[in-house]
């Protein structure tokens, strides 16, 4: 008698576990697609980050060239003014 009660409790526990796991297993394909989409977006973000860093370096170099051009312009104006 006790054996049947234990077997019944174990069977009920497995049924409850199966019912609890079923929705999660049903969502796995959507979760996988979402994970792949997030990985793709992460790769895009990394590419954009490196492009932004390159653009920042180019902007800094251009800023230095602008300063040199301004200094040259000031020198030319100073020479013409004398």
C-alpha positions, 0 to 999 in steps of 0.5 A: 500500500505504501509503495503505491502511494510513493509511486503515485506521488512520484508519478504526479510529481513527474506530471507536474514537472512535465506540465511546468516544462512544456511551455518553456520547451514550446518557447525555445525556438522563439528564444533561440531566434531572439538570441540569434537576433541579439547576437547579430545586433551585438555584431552590428554594434561592435562594427558601429563602435569601431567605425565611430572610433575611426571617425573620431580619429579622422575628426581629430586629425582634421581638427589639427589640420584646421588649426594649422591652416588657421595659424598659416592664415594668421601668419599670412594676414600678419605679413600683409599687414606689415 
